[in-house]
Amino acid sequence: VDTANLANKATQDMKDVYQMVADTLFEDFASADFANRKRSVAVNQQQHKLGPYNPRVPEQRFGDMRLSYSKVYSAFGQSVLDTQQSLREDIRAYELAGLMVKAFFGLIGSDGAMARRAGDQERDIFMREQMAMSERAFTEFPDFKKGTVDVTAFQEFALTDQLLMDKDQRSLLERVESKVQIEIDRIMAAYDVKLWREKVAELLPHLERDAIREAGATAETSEDRIKRHTAELLARLKTASRDKLYALLDDRKQGGLEFVLSLLEQIKARLQQRDLGHAERNGKRYRDIRDALRTRQVEESLNNLSQAANKLFGKDAQAREVMAHLKRDIADYLRFHLLAVAAGQSIEVMRALSTWLGEPLSTDEAGQAVWTGIAGEFQEGRRCVQAMLGAVDQRIDQLRADARQEHATYIKLASDVLPDPVRLTGDISAWSEEVLLEFGGSSKLFPQLGDERLRASLLLKLFRRAQTQLTVEQLAGEEPVDPLLERLSAMSPQERQRVFNEWIKSAMPWINARFSAEFTPRADQFKCFIGVGDVNAWRRMEAEIRVAVPSGLFHGDQVSIVNTGIGG
């Protein structure tokens, strides 16, 4: 590879020539005219490659001997006169793509402001609607003698109520109370008053076995149902919470990634610092009431029943009254046992949800906590999003480095006035959403962001969309002007001629050869194409460009101005 061309333009760096070849091979124009003209010339130039070239040799020394060389060799050169408009537009498009990523995943607001973080109200709404953590006052206490047990109202979670709900949406508490009612009524109808206490004493262990789990028992009890409901409810709550978290991730106005992560932290903190302790206190209250009912109220009512049955007068009416109290006491005793079990299971659900939300393991390089669970899943997603933004920054840095680069076939005429920085608007946020929804939205896309190829594909689509939208914005404004033509027109004729001379000189074929000896190509063996954004607009510069052609090799008539569709 030669490092000088026919016009004696030379470089000390071989990479300059490689860069020229790369620009020639990989140029991307909006019009096919330039490529078509090059192809047609390649065909026409074949006529100059037919037959060999036979230089003369001294006849006195070599007689009839001939030297023969192939003429299939071609050489080319290319030079770029650039305002760097395209490069600057690519930088702006990547900057806009980065803003789209941030807006879509909620790292910034849709208006470009800082992302929202969840507050106490949003946390409480989420826990109430997705985790069955709404609260109500519990006031359904039995009638106790004053000082027997604490009967002040307390707040209970909907979670406990849901654990007590059977598949037919009937409460297990209702079932227990109904069974006690039926069995007590049966005893009262079938036996003499004197036998009521004996029969109730026989009934009580059966009712307890139906409700309370005993070691070695095989039949399913109400307590077993509550524990089975625990696993089913936990699965439903996880699914509902996960779906809602991803819906919040997709909510550009009220949610986003930072919002979701801050929400998870607050939910976790509330569970640990408040709700678990609250549920444990509730469970103790239920157990205290249950034990008081079993050891005092039920035994007292049984004793009262014995006394009523042995009276001489009015024993039937008094026994029935005692049986009514006993019925209520037994039902309350079993009811509060199930409430205590449900409260204990609600604690298990809360702990399982807390573990599922995640646990902090360590801190990363930035000093942020590294989580397990779904919080870790969202954190990993944020890391992947940041990796995508890092790729954007890296590409922008590469383009800016290209903008600073100088080489022998590249002449820079960039303006010192930089374009306005891109800003995120509501429309841009909507465009990013359209692109990202092609990938299935956050719930499908987010877990896959660890795939570098998917991130690259996503980023390319966003970049293309940003390019399109920036072009639309430009067309919506003033009539587009070729910045290169505008810059050249502002120069003096002498300065412009100096630029054209250097430009054409740099574009001469890059072979270090002299044609002043035996072989001199004809002028029509040279072809020169000038690729511009608008051929008609450049006609006024055509004469000056032709004059800049180096003398002695080819004429200005061999210069053609061809459309590329790209200004600047």
C-alpha positions in Angstrom: 0.0 0.0 0.0 1.5 3.4 -1.0 1.5 6.3 1.4 1.4 8.9 -1.3 -0.9 9.7 -4.2 -0.5 10.9 -7.8 -0.7 14.6 -6.7 2.2 14.0 -4.2 -0.1 14.2 -1.2 1.6 12.0 1.3 1.1 10.7 4.9 3.4 9.2 7.5 0.5 7.0 8.9 -0.6 4.0 7.0 -3.9 4.1 8.9 -4.9 7.2 6.9 -5.0 5.1 3.8 -6.9 2.2 5.6 -9.4 4.8 6.8 -9.9 6.1 3.3 -10.5 2.5 2.0 -13.0 1.9 4.9 -14.9 5.1 4.1 -15.1 4.0 0.5 -16.3 0.5 1.2 -18.8 1.3 4.0 -20.2 4.7 3.1 -24.0 4.8 3.6 -25.8 7.3 1.4 -29.5 8.1 1.3 -29.4 8.0 -2.6 -28.3 5.1 -4.8 -27.0 7.6 -7.5 -23.5 7.7 -6.3 -23.1 3.9 -6.1 -24.8 3.4 -9.4 -22.4 5.9 -11.1 -19.4 4.1 -9.6 -20.6 0.8 -10.9 -21.2 2.1 -14.4 -17.7 3.6 -14.5 -16.2 0.3 -13.4 -17.8 -1.4 -16.4 -16.7 1.4 -18.8 -13.2 1.3 -17.5 -12.8 -2.3 -18.6 -12.0 -1.0 -22.1 -8.7 0.4 -20.8 -7.7 -2.9 -19.3 -7.9 -5.0 -22.5 -4.6 -6.3 -23.8 -1.1 -5.9 -22.2 1.2 -2.9 -22.0 4.5 -3.5 -23.8 7.1 -0.9 -23.0 9.9 -0.4 -25.5 13.3 -2.0 -24.9 16.7 -1.2 -26.5 16.5 -3.0 -29.8 20.3 -3.0 -30.3 20.7 -4.9 -27.0 17.6 -7.1 -26.8 16.5 -7.5 -30.4 12.9 -8.9 -30.7 12.5 -9.4 -27.0 9.4 -7.7 -25.4 8.3 -6.9 -21.9 4.6 -7.4 -21.3 2.6 -6.1 -18.3 -1.1 -6.6 -17.5 -3.3 -3.4 -17.5 -6.0 -4.8 -15.2 -4.7 -2.7 -12.3 -6.9 0.1 -11.0 -6.2 2.7 -8.3 -8.6 5.0 -6.5 -8.7 7.7 -4.0 -11.3 9.5 -1.9 -11.4 12.6 0.1 -14.1 13.9 2.4 -15.0 17.6 3.0 -17.1 17.4 6.1 -19.0 19.8 8.4 -19.5 16.8 10.8 -23.3 17.4 10.7 -24.0 13.7 10.2 -21.7 12.8 13.1 -23.3 15.4 15.4 -26.7 14.2 14.4 -25.7 10.7 15.4 -24.4 11.9 18.7 -27.8 13.7 19.3 -29.7 10.6 18.3 -27.7 8.4 20.7 -28.2 11.1 23.5 -32.0 10.9 22.7 -31.9 7.1 22.7 -30.3 7.3 26.2 -33.1 9.6 27.4 -35.7 7.2 25.9 -34.2 4.3 27.9 -34.2 6.4 31.1 -37.8 7.5 30.5 -39.1 4.0 29.7 -37.6 2.4 32.7 -38.4 5.3 35.0 -34.8 6.4 35.8 -36.0 9.9 35.0 -39.5 11.3 34.7 -41.3 11.6 31.3 -40.6 15.3 31.4 -36.9 14.7 32.0 -37.1 15.5 35.7 -35.8 13.3 38.5 -37.6 9.9 38.9 -40.3 9.7 41.5 -39.7 7.7 44.7 -42.5 5.9 46.5 -44.0 7.6 49.6 -45.8 6.2 52.6 -49.2 6.6 50.8 -48.1 4.6 47.8 -46.6 1.9 50.0 -49.8 1.6 52.1 -52.0 1.4 49.0 -49.8 -1.3 47.4 -49.8 -3.4 50.6 -53.5 -2.9 51.1 -54.5 -3.9 47.6 -51.9 -6.5 46.6 -50.8 -8.0 49.9 -54.0 -8.2 51.9 -52.6 -5.8 54.5 -55.6 -3.6 55.0 -56.5 -3.2 58.6 -59.8 -3.1 60.5 -60.7 -2.8 64.2 -61.3 -6.1 65.9 -64.1 -5.7 68.5 -65.9 -9.1 68.5 -65.0 -10.1 72.1 -66.8 -12.5 74.4 -68.5 -11.2 77.6 -65.9 -11.5 80.3 -66.0 -10.4 83.9 -64.0 -7.1 84.2 -60.3 -7.8 84.6 -60.4 -11.3 83.3 -58.6 -10.5 80.0 -57.8 -7.5 77.9 -60.8 -6.8 75.6 -59.7 -3.4 74.2 -60.1 -3.2 70.4 -57.0 -3.7 68.2 -56.2 -3.5 64.5 -56.3 -6.7 62.6 -55.1 -7.4 59.0 -57.3 -8.6 56.1 -54.7 -11.3 55.6 -55.9 -13.1 58.8 -59.5 -12.9 57.5 -58.5 -14.3 54.1 -56.7 -17.3 55.7 -60.0 -18.1 57.5 -61.9 -18.1 54.2 -62.7 -21.5 52.7 -62.9 -22.2 49.0 -66.6 -21.5 48.9 -65.9 -18.1 50.4 -67.5 -19.1 53.7 -65.6 -18.4 56.8 -64.3 -21.3 58.9 -65.4 -19.3 61.9 -69.0 -19.5 60.7 -68.7 -23.3 60.1 -67.4 -23.9 63.6 -70.2 -21.7 65.2 -72.8 -23.5 63.0 -71.6 -26.9 64.1 -71.6 -26.0 67.8 -75.1 -24.6 67.4 -76.4 -27.8 65.7 -74.8 -30.2 68.1 -75.9 -28.3 71.2 -79.5 -28.1 69.8 -79.4 -31.8 69.1 -78.5 -32.6 72.7 -81.2 -30.3 74.0 -83.8 -32.0 71.8 -82.7 -35.6 72.3 -81.8 -35.9 76.0 -83.2 -35.1 79.4 -82.0 -32.0 81.2 -80.1 -34.1 83.7 -78.0 -35.6 80.9 -77.1 -32.3 79.2 -73.9 -31.7 81.1 -72.7 -35.2 80.5 -73.5 -35.1 76.7 -71.8 -31.7 76.3 -68.7 -32.9 78.1 -68.7 -35.8 75.6 -69.2 -33.5 72.7 -66.5 -31.0 73.5 -63.5 -33.3 72.6 -65.1 -34.1 69.3 -65.5 -30.4 68.5 -61.9 -29.8 69.5 -60.7 -32.7 67.2 -62.6 -31.1 64.3 -61.0 -27.8 64.8 -57.6 -28.4 66.5 -54.7 -30.4 65.1 -53.6 -33.2 67.4 -50.4 -35.2 67.0 -51.0 -38.5 65.2 -54.5 -37.5 63.9 -55.2 -38.3 60.3 -58.5 -36.4 59.6 -58.3 -32.9 58.2 -59.2 -30.2 60.8 -60.1 -26.6 60.4 -56.6 -25.8 61.6 -55.2 -27.9 58.7 -57.4 -26.0 56.2 -55.9 -22.7 57.5 -52.4 -24.0 56.9 -53.3 -25.3 53.5 -54.8 -21.9 52.7 -51.6 -20.3 53.8 -49.6 -21.8 50.8 -52.4 -21.0 48.3 -52.8 -17.4 49.5 -49.1 -16.8 49.5 -48.8 -18.0 45.9 -51.7 -15.7 44.9 -50.2 -12.7 46.8 -46.8 -13.2 45.1 -48.4 -13.3 41.7 -50.6 -10.3 42.3 -47.7 -8.3 43.7 -45.3 -9.2 40.9 -47.9 -8.3 38.2 -48.5 -5.0 40.0 -44.8 -4.2 40.4 -44.3 -4.7 36.6 -47.4 -2.6 35.9 -45.8 0.2 38.1 -42.6 -0.3 36.2 -44.5 0.4 32.9 -46.3 3.4 34.5 -44.4 6.3 33.0 -46.2 9.0 35.0 -46.7 7.4 38.5 -44.1 4.6 38.5 -40.8 3.6 37.0 -37.8 1.6 38.1 -36.6 3.9 40.8 -40.2 4.1 42.1 -40.5 0.3 42.2 -37.1 -0.2 44.0 -37.9 2.5 46.6 -41.4 1.0 47.0 -39.9 -2.5 47.7 -37.5 -1.0 50.3 -40.4 0.7 52.1 -42.6 -2.4 52.0 -39.8 -4.5 53.4 -39.1 -1.9 56.2 -42.8 -1.7 57.2 -43.1 -5.5 57.4 -40.0 -5.8 59.5 -40.4 -2.8 61.8 -44.2 -2.7 62.3 -46.4 -5.4 60.8 -44.7 -8.6 62.0 -44.7 -7.3 65.6 -48.3 -6.2 65.3 -49.4 -9.6 64.1 -47.4 -11.3 66.9 -49.2 -9.2 69.5 -52.6 -10.0 67.9 -51.8 -13.7 68.0 -51.0 -13.4 71.7 -54.3 -11.6 72.3 -56.3 -14.3 70.6 -54.4 -17.1 72.6 -55.1 -15.3 75.9 -58.8 -15.0 75.1 -58.9 -18.6 74.0 -57.3 -19.9 77.1 -59.5 -17.8 79.3 -62.6 -19.2 77.6 -61.4 -22.8 77.9 -60.3 -22.7 81.5 -62.8 -20.3 82.9 -65.9 -19.6 80.8 -66.6 -23.1 79.5 -65.9 -24.8 82.8 -68.0 -22.3 84.7 -70.9 -22.8 82.3 -70.6 -26.6 82.7 -70.7 -26.2 86.4 -73.7 -23.9 86.2 -75.5 -26.4 84.0 -75.0 -29.1 86.6 -76.5 -26.9 89.3 -79.4 -25.9 87.1 -80.2 -29.5 86.3 -80.4 -30.5 90.0 -82.9 -27.7 91.0 -86.4 -28.7 92.1 -88.2 -25.8 90.5 -87.5 -24.0 87.1 -84.6 -26.2 86.2 -85.7 -26.6 82.6 -85.8 -22.8 81.8 -82.6 -22.1 83.8 -80.8 -25.0 82.1 -81.8 -23.8 78.7 -80.4 -20.3 79.6 -77.1 -21.9 80.7 -77.0 -24.0 77.5 -77.3 -20.8 75.5 -74.3 -19.3 77.3 -72.4 -22.6 77.0 -73.1 -22.7 73.3 -71.7 -19.2 72.9 -68.7 -20.0 75.1 -67.7 -23.2 73.3 -68.1 -21.4 69.9 -66.0 -18.5 71.1 -63.4 -20.8 72.5 -63.0 -22.6 69.1 -63.4 -19.3 67.2 -60.5 -17.7 69.1 -58.4 -20.8 68.7 -58.8 -20.5 64.9 -58.1 -16.8 65.0 -54.9 -17.5 67.0 -53.9 -20.1 64.3 -54.7 -17.7 61.5 -52.7 -14.9 63.1 -49.8 -17.3 63.4 -50.1 -18.2 59.8 -50.4 -14.6 58.8 -47.0 -14.1 60.4 -45.6 -17.0 58.2 -47.1 -15.3 55.1 -45.5 -12.0 56.0 -42.2 -13.6 56.7 -42.4 -15.5 53.4 -43.3 -12.3 51.5 -40.5 -10.4 53.2 -38.0 -13.1 52.1 -39.5 -13.1 48.6 -39.1 -9.3 48.4 -35.5 -9.8 49.2 -32.7 -9.5 51.8 -29.7 -7.1 51.6 -26.6 -9.2 51.1 -23.8 -6.6 50.7 -23.0 -3.3 49.1 -21.8 -2.7 45.6 -19.0 -0.3 44.3 -21.4 2.6 44.5 -22.3 1.8 48.1 -25.8 0.6 47.3 -27.2 -2.5 48.9 -27.3 -5.7 46.9 -30.6 -7.5 47.3 -31.9 -11.1 46.8 -35.5 -11.8 45.8 -37.6 -9.7 43.5 -35.8 -6.6 44.7 -32.6 -8.2 43.5 -34.4 -9.0 40.2 -35.3 -5.4 39.7 -31.8 -4.3 40.8 -30.2 -6.6 38.2 -32.6 -5.1 35.7 -31.4 -1.6 36.7 -27.8 -2.8 36.3 -28.6 -4.0 32.8 -30.3 -0.7 32.0 -27.3 1.1 33.2 -25.1 -1.2 31.1 -27.2 -0.2 28.1 -26.8 3.5 29.0 -23.0 2.8 29.4 -23.0 1.5 25.8 -24.8 4.7 24.7 -22.1 6.8 26.5 -19.4 4.7 25.0 -20.8 5.1 21.5 -21.1 8.9 22.0 -17.5 9.0 23.2 -16.4 7.1 20.1 -18.2 9.5 17.8 -16.7 12.5 19.6 -13.3 10.9 19.3 -14.0 10.5 15.6 -14.9 14.2 15.4 -11.5 15.1 16.8 -9.6 12.7 14.4 -7.5 14.1 11.6 -6.1 12.2 8.6 -4.8 12.8 5.1 -8.0 12.4 3.2 -10.3 14.1 5.6 -10.8 17.9 5.6 -12.9 19.2 8.5 -15.1 22.4 8.0 -17.2 21.9 11.2 -19.0 24.9 12.6 -18.0 26.2 16.1 -21.6 26.5 17.0 -22.8 23.3 18.6 -26.5 22.3 18.3 -28.9 22.6 21.2 -28.8 19.6 23.6 -31.6 17.2 23.2 -34.5 17.3 25.7 -37.0 14.7 26.7 -40.6 15.6 25.9 -43.8 13.7 26.3 -43.7 12.8 22.6 -40.2 11.3 22.9 -41.3 9.3 26.0 -44.2 7.9 23.9 -41.9 7.0 21.0 -39.6 5.0 23.4 -42.7 3.2 24.7 -43.7 2.2 21.2 -40.3 0.7 20.5 -40.0 -1.1 23.8 -43.5 -2.5 23.6 -42.4 -4.3 20.4 -40.2 -6.4 22.7 -43.2 -7.3 24.9 -43.1 -4.6 27.5 -41.3 -4.6 30.8 -42.6 -7.9 32.2 -41.1 -9.8 29.3 -38.2 -7.5 28.5 -36.9 -6.8 31.9 -35.8 -10.4 32.9 -34.1 -10.7 29.5 -32.0 -7.5 29.7 -29.0 -9.6 30.8 -28.7 -10.8 27.2 -26.2 -8.4 25.6 -27.4 -9.1 22.1 -31.0 -8.2 23.1 -29.7 -4.9 24.6 -27.8 -4.1 21.5 -30.9 -4.8 19.3 -33.1 -2.7 21.5 -30.6 0.1 21.5 -30.3 0.1 17.7 -34.1 0.3 17.4 -34.2 3.3 19.8 -31.3 4.9 17.9 -33.1 4.5 14.5 -36.3 5.9 16.0 -34.4 8.9 17.5 -32.8 9.5 14.1 -36.3 9.5 12.4 -37.8 11.8 15.0 -34.9 14.3 14.8 -35.2 14.3 11.0 -39.0 15.0 11.4 -38.3 17.9 13.7 -35.8 19.4 11.3 -38.3 19.1 8.4 -41.0 20.7 10.5 -38.8 23.8 11.0 -37.2 26.0 8.4 -36.3 24.8 4.9 -33.2 22.6 5.3 -29.9 24.1 4.1 -26.8 22.1 3.3 -24.4 23.3 6.0 -21.4 22.5 3.9 -22.6 24.6 1.0 -23.5 27.3 3.4 -20.1 27.3 5.0 -18.3 27.4 1.6 -20.5 30.2 0.4 -19.5 32.3 3.4 -15.8 32.0 2.4 -13.9 34.3 0.1 -13.3 32.9 -3.4 -9.6 32.6 -2.7 -10.1 30.7 0.5 -12.7 28.5 -1.1 -10.3 27.7 -4.0 -7.6 26.7 -1.5 -10.0 24.3 0.1 -11.1 22.8 -3.2 -7.5 22.4 -4.4 -6.5 20.6 -1.2 -9.7 18.5 -1.4 -9.2 17.3 -5.0 -5.5 16.8 -4.4 -6.3 14.5 -1.5 -8.8 12.5 -3.6 -6.3 11.6 -6.3 -5.6 7.8 -6.7 -3.3 6.7 -3.9 -0.4 5.2 -5.8 3.1 6.6 -5.6 3.8 6.8 -9.4 5.2 9.1 -12.0 3.6 9.2 -15.5 6.3 11.3 -17.1 8.2 8.4 -18.5 7.0 5.6 -20.8 3.4 5.1 -19.6 1.0 8.1 -19.4 -2.7 7.3 -19.0 -5.1 9.2 -21.1 -7.4 11.8 -19.5 -10.5 9.7 -20.0 -9.0 7.0 -17.8 -9.6 9.3 -14.9 -13.1 9.7 -13.4 -14.0 12.0 -10.5 -17.3 12.0 -8.7 -18.3 14.7 -6.2 -21.1 13.4 -3.9 -23.4 16.1 -2.6 -26.7 16.3 -0.9 -28.5 18.4 -3.6 -27.0 18.4 -7.1 -28.9 21.5 -8.2 -27.9 23.5 -5.2 -24.2 22.7 -5.9 -24.2 23.8 -9.5 -23.0 27.2 -8.6 -19.8 25.7 -7.2 -19.2 23.4 -10.1 -17.0 25.7 -12.1 -14.7 26.4 -9.1 -14.4 22.7 -8.4 -13.4 21.9 -12.0 -10.7 24.6 -11.9 -9.3 22.9 -8.8 -8.4 19.7 -10.7 -4.6 19.2 -10.8 -3.1 20.0 -14.2 -1.3 17.4 -16.2 -3.4 14.3 -15.4 -7.0 14.9 -16.3 -9.4 17.7 -17.2 -12.2 19.3 -15.2 -14.6 17.8 -17.7 -14.1 14.4 -16.0 -15.6 15.8 -12.8 -19.3 14.9 -12.2 -21.5 16.1 -9.3 -23.6 13.2 -8.1 -26.5 13.0 -5.6 -25.9 11.2 -2.3 -29.0 12.5 -0.5 -26.8 13.5 2.5 -25.9 17.2 3.1 -23.0 18.5 5.1 
